[in-house]
Amino acid sequence: MSRIHHGDGGPIDSLTEREREIIRLWTGGKTDKQIAGKLDISVETIKSHAKHILLKLHVHNRTEACYKFWLSQQKQPPKRK
């Protein structure tokens, strides 16, 4: 599976492209059933990806995972010299 790297070395970087796609759809309010239909995979496959996402992000639930992912997508202010 391919991975998308942003270079910060954090847990978000450990997600596969598919896992990122799923978490983006979660943050958009989609259910597992809706995601499975959109991606043409089973709900059980979504649940399997969900377990991997939670482990990789070191969180206990999907809400925490979405929040952590959302934070990672925010632009960081430039560092002061």
N, C-alpha and C positions, 0 to 999 in steps of 0.2 A: 504494500500500500504506500502511496506517496504521502509525504509529509510537507507541510508548508512551514517554513521557518522565518521568523522575524528577527532572529539573532540575539534575543535576550536570554535564551537558555532556560526560561521558566517552564512550568508545567504545560502551559498552553502550546508551547512548541512541540510537545510530545504527542499531540493529537494528530490523527491521520486526517487526510482531506475529507473522508466520509464522516468522521466524528465531528469535524468542524461544521460540515453541512448540516448535520443533525442538530447540533447545539444552536446554530443560527436559526433553524426552524423552530426549535423550542423557544428561543427568545422572541420569536414572532408570534408565539401563542399557539402553535400547532400541536395537536395531540399525536401520540404514537401512531394511531390508526391513519391520521391524515398524512403524516410523514411517510409511513410505509407505502401508502398509495402513490404519493408523489414520486418516491424514489424507486418504486416497483420492487420492493423487498417486503419480507414478512414482518409483522409486529414483533415476533420473537427475535428477529435479527436486530430490530431497533432496541429491544430490551438488552440484548447482548452488548451492543455498542454503548448503551447507557451505563452498564456496569463498568466498562473500560474507561469511559469518560470520567465517572466519579472517582475511580481509583487513580487515574492519571492526574486529576486536578486536586486530589486530596480533599474532597468534600463529601458531605453526607447525603445530599439530595440534589435534585435537578435545579431547584431555585438557586442554591449556592453556586452550582456549576454555571448557570446562566449569568449570574452576577459577576463571577470571576472572569468569565469570557467577555462580558460587556466591558468590565474595567480594562481588560487587556486591549480592547479596541479603541479606547479613548486616546486622543492625542496627548502626549506628554508635553508640558511646557518646556521651552528651551532651558538648558542649564546655565546658570550664571557663572561667569568667570571669576 
